[in-house]
Amino acid sequence: MPWYIWSLITAVFATVISSLLLLRDTADKMPIDPEKLERMQQRNAELAAKERAGNSDL
């Protein structure tokens, strides 16, 4: 392949990798209020208990 094709391929890979790294560095964790987190965990536990109770009927 000619040299300019190799340079184009290199430029494309560099662009994709740099974009992914930039996205990773700028991503922030979403803060969740401890009270809401506790309610979510309780709800998940209730749903898991309902699923286990429903599966035992089979």
Buried (B, 14 or more C-beta within 10 A) or exposed (E): EEEEEEEEEEEEEEEEEEEEEEEEEEEEEEEEEEEEEEEEEEEEEEEEEEEEEEEEEE
